[in-house]
Each structure stands twice: as C-alpha cells, then as structure tokens.
Amino acid sequence: MATILKSVQREFKEDPNKIDPFSIFTDVSIAKAGVKPQNLNFDLRKLNPGQYCAAYHFHRYAEELFMVISGAATLRTPEGLEIVESGDLIFLYPN
C-alpha cells in the first residue's frame, strides 16, 4: 500500500503547549491521511526564523535523523554550534 502526500497538501499546526521561544509546527496532514506506520516513528516539522524547536537535550536510548529541507539552522551539539543547511542530514545517536 502506498500513500502519497503532495507538498501542497502539507498542513502545519503550532503545538498549543509551546513555551516561548520554543515553537514548532507539526505536519498534521500525515495523521489526517491515516498514515500510521508500525515500525517507523517520524514527523515533519517547520521552524520559523529566529525560533528554537527544543531546549538542548539528548535521548539515552533513541536515535534520531533530521533532514533540513530548506533554509538553514544552528544546531547545538556537545562539540559546539554547527550551521546546517538545506539537504544536510543530521544523525543523533546515544554514545
């Protein structure tokens, strides 16, 4: 089975529980289309200029993958600040 969500179908909603300046917009069109993966946990988010998506943190037992679709961002890592740009992939994994 295949579900295709075209870019024009994207609908982003701001998390109602946000804490300033941490603001993130989640793509709700995935759930509206009935996409419920069994073995893949993912979401698509939008971050507006000048906003943060989360306080610095890490996951002890989880891996994460981020792809910058457009624009650029400053990523804080244990090694310091790094600029990430459109097309960059960021792998975060426990040590």
PLY file of the C-alpha trace (Angstrom):
ply
format ascii 1.0
element vertex 95
property float x
property float y
property float z
element edge 94
property int vertex1
property int vertex2
end_header
0.00 0.00 0.00
1.27 3.49 -0.82
0.11 6.84 0.48
1.41 9.93 -1.30
1.16 13.30 0.38
1.92 16.08 -2.08
3.72 19.17 -0.81
0.64 21.31 -1.50
-1.26 19.10 0.98
1.01 19.95 3.92
-0.81 21.49 6.84
1.31 22.64 9.77
-0.17 23.48 13.16
1.62 25.04 16.10
1.83 22.98 19.28
-0.73 24.54 21.65
1.50 23.66 24.64
4.52 25.58 23.36
6.75 27.54 25.70
8.33 30.72 24.27
10.76 30.85 22.49
10.41 27.12 21.72
7.91 26.99 18.91
7.44 24.20 16.43
4.87 23.47 13.76
3.93 19.81 13.18
2.57 18.47 9.90
-0.92 17.27 10.80
-1.68 16.16 7.23
0.14 12.87 7.93
-2.40 11.85 10.58
-5.32 13.25 8.57
-4.32 10.96 5.68
-4.46 7.98 8.04
-0.73 7.24 7.87
0.06 5.06 10.92
3.42 3.33 10.48
4.06 0.28 12.65
7.87 0.30 12.65
8.80 3.87 11.76
8.23 6.82 14.03
8.51 10.09 12.14
7.08 13.54 11.83
7.59 16.58 9.65
8.07 19.91 11.34
8.55 23.52 10.37
10.61 26.01 12.31
10.22 29.71 11.61
13.24 32.06 11.51
14.52 33.10 14.95
12.74 30.29 16.78
14.05 27.30 18.71
12.49 23.87 18.43
13.62 22.44 21.77
15.91 23.08 24.68
19.26 21.28 24.48
18.66 17.64 25.35
19.54 14.10 24.32
17.86 10.73 24.24
19.64 7.96 26.09
18.14 5.05 24.14
16.84 6.61 20.93
18.38 7.53 17.62
17.15 10.49 15.59
17.56 11.57 11.99
16.91 15.09 10.78
16.96 16.40 7.22
17.00 20.11 6.50
14.56 20.52 3.60
15.05 24.24 3.12
16.79 27.13 4.81
19.46 26.82 7.48
19.63 26.38 11.24
22.12 26.43 14.07
22.45 23.03 15.73
23.89 22.77 19.23
25.97 19.63 19.78
28.32 18.52 22.57
31.15 19.80 20.34
29.60 23.27 19.93
27.44 25.11 17.42
27.18 23.94 13.81
25.33 25.53 10.89
23.18 23.01 8.99
21.67 23.84 5.62
19.23 22.61 3.02
19.95 18.99 2.10
22.03 18.26 5.21
21.31 15.08 7.18
21.91 15.06 10.92
22.23 11.73 12.76
21.86 11.86 16.55
22.58 8.69 18.49
23.43 7.72 22.07
27.10 7.34 22.98
0 1
1 2
2 3
3 4
4 5
5 6
6 7
7 8
8 9
9 10
10 11
11 12
12 13
13 14
14 15
15 16
16 17
17 18
18 19
19 20
20 21
21 22
22 23
23 24
24 25
25 26
26 27
27 28
28 29
29 30
30 31
31 32
32 33
33 34
34 35
35 36
36 37
37 38
38 39
39 40
40 41
41 42
42 43
43 44
44 45
45 46
46 47
47 48
48 49
49 50
50 51
51 52
52 53
53 54
54 55
55 56
56 57
57 58
58 59
59 60
60 61
61 62
62 63
63 64
64 65
65 66
66 67
67 68
68 69
69 70
70 71
71 72
72 73
73 74
74 75
75 76
76 77
77 78
78 79
79 80
80 81
81 82
82 83
83 84
84 85
85 86
86 87
87 88
88 89
89 90
90 91
91 92
92 93
93 94
